[in-house]
Amino acid sequence: MFAAVSPPLFRNTLKFMNITYTFFVMALSVGMLSSLSADEIPDVLYSNFSTRCIKCHGKDGKIEGEVNLLALKSKDNLQSQAELLENLISVLQNRRMPPENEPLLPDGKRRQMVAALQTMLQRALKTQPFGATPIRRMNRFQYNNAVVDLLELDRDIFQLNERLLRRRDDYFHPETGKMPDAVRVSSRPLSKDIDSQRPEGFRGVAAFPQDKRAEHGFDNRADHLTLSPLLMESFLQLSQTIAESPDLNAKECRSWDRIFAPPGQPARDPVEGRYEVELMPVVKSVGTPAGEAEPQNLLHYGTQWSGDTHLVWRCPKQDLELTVTFDVSQAGTGLHFMFTNAPDYGMFDVYLDNERIGSAVDLYGPKVDISDHSVSGLKIAAGPHTLKFKCVGRKQQSPRFYFGLDYVEVTGRMPTTETDAEAVAESDSVRPRLEQLLRRAFRRPVDPETLDRFTKFANDRIASGTSYEDTMRTVVGAVLGMPDFLYFYESNDHNDASDELAGRHRLNDYDLASRLAQFFWSSIPDDTLLDHAAAGTLSNPGVLSGQIDRMLNDRRSSRFCDNFPAQWLQLERLITSVPDPQMFPYFYYHGYRTSIHMMSEPLLLFETIFLENRSVVELVDPDFTWQSDMLGQNYDGKSNSGHDVQVQVFKRVALNDPRRGGVIANAAVMTMTAAPTRTQPITRGAWINTVIFNDPPEPPPPDVPPLPEGDAEELAKLTIRERFAAHRERPDCASCHNTIDPLGFAMENFGPTGVWRDQYENGRDVDPAGLLFNQHEFSTFVEFKRLIVQEKKRFIRGFTAHLLSYALGRELGPADSPALDAMTEQATNGNDQLRAVLKSVAMSEPFLHKNTGDTAESRED
């Protein structure tokens, strides 16, 4: 239950429980009970409160933890304190109360008390406001994606080190529901960018500083995304440098003709009769060919290809066909094809409108390169035409039948005439272009005054002699620096008659579109979402469900996998992990660290769960993992295989060892939660509490001495558990350690780099035994892992709370608890696939409602 409470509030409430560990045994005072009759509260609560409540919170003026229960004068008074009720439920469910030195509470009575308290809590939360949603700026990741989507760019505008995993293969296709068996990836923050891949970022564009992740949260938290005058100035400079960058051109920008090109002078569709085959709106595939047919970037093979991209068809066998259509705008007498040659390509006949033209084209080549092929003597009229490429075989040297085509160009074109009256005047084209651009940029219809102001500015510049392209660059630069683009804010209209509670106002459809885009794409809404918002249909449950499915199947959902799991798992900590080179020499290779491989394992697991829509429980206990040769050697404490440091090949492997697998039992987590020379069970336990169960522990007291690192003779004989025993002797430390220690010591068999061990260096046996949730005994890590799966409801609730907090960009509060309970129940009852959980978050009451009031005021209400 504590997952629903905001962490600071929860820790403050829990603090008095730590100080006075007899809290619940003496839960309410006699003074309070004397003002209540037994029928005002359930019997099970009344009887236990009346017999276990008088020592610490009110009797004889004794008020432990600044909690005076004598001040509670009625049941309504208790029921109004949602935070207190949540924490009572939490300490009971987690068996933190009664404390060890008090009689145990029978399980049946414990369940009855929890049920009664939950009933009171549900009543209390009916009038609780949702957390306020303040205006907040885009973080760096969102800003990059928003610019890329607004201008339809082919790559990022600046380097994003927060993207810990780089996909070197084009494998992220959520619409297929399948992850390949092997992938090529890399980790930019942990390795140098000297791999001949396409450079990241536009020339002349410098990113603003990376936003920091909130403690126990994410980097999209509204209360952390402040904007200083210095940062505001950097945003203004950034918007101008983006618009002025030479990389903002017709080749990189798919929206060039709709925004920057003068009317009647398209630069992409087509260019002098050229039809780019990889631009699918220009050349459209007919039907669904056997084998994948998709655009493929070839920049790492050279710059010979137009737009650095071609269409690749992975033709699986001979006699299959690929058919495409295209509209010829200017009649001609021939066709010029720019094909791709490669070692695994085949031979193809070419058909124009079902008539074979020219001789068969042999696309085999010893290296990847371009290949010209022309056919003359044709009569190609303006209008639609069909091209068919039929595989007729392959050379003996080629192992496959693949096909690649960059573009087709109509040659011998006939000139056309166009009167001035038929041409669209430049001044007349500005307003409709800006109306579409500003709607996307501002995520809502642009008001007429703003549109008039932008239109007049642009037309005045054009009239003064500024070129159309330069004018639109200036306009785009201004738009990208405007608060309406930079800030996410939700309208303050409360016109819905059903909004009866302060702090619970239904989102309008435009605000809902923005929330969806931020959640799934870390970006701005596309035209489809905005069209539904304009029609007022987006909030319709059926439409909303369909749009969520569409967004999750869109490749832009890769940004969710880029952003959420790395922050949820706190993997940025691995970047600064440096195990001792003398003790762990296998961890290092010519200045590189094995952590460049460790980083990818849990992230690829998350991607697989997402793409294949698997159960979220498999995040903890899958039957497979991802492994490179170098990472496999690390798990064995060796370094004699697989030294790929720039681009790594990861293969999906089945797990036969129950000790391996999942977001807990992987080398990345074990390494980043260890010191250079030894493990840190307390750090690991705190990580489990925070990440897996969303229950961050209280920070340690400031005067706790560090664990001795000396190599004295007596210390060398002790186990880690024995060396930590002194911390548990302090009363203000014992309560947290009772919760953290079992989780951390359960993973003690994993050394500082994730290598399994049964004994310490001094020969003493590792002891991972403990008690989970003060209820379940375990003696091995495998038993511990099984217990987490057995108690999957706790994990699902904690994971869902992380997702909801990420989706809302704020801390969660008591009012979010009913929705979390409902989503957890739904997932526990079988709907626990990751996309189903994501959909439940996006259709939950907190996600569909807003509170635009002041945070402090809403809490006081």
Summary of the structure (lengths in Angstrom):
residues: 861
radius of gyration: 31.4
end to end distance: 22.1
largest distance: 107.4
contacts: 2763
relative contact order: 0.11
helix: 42%
strand: 15%
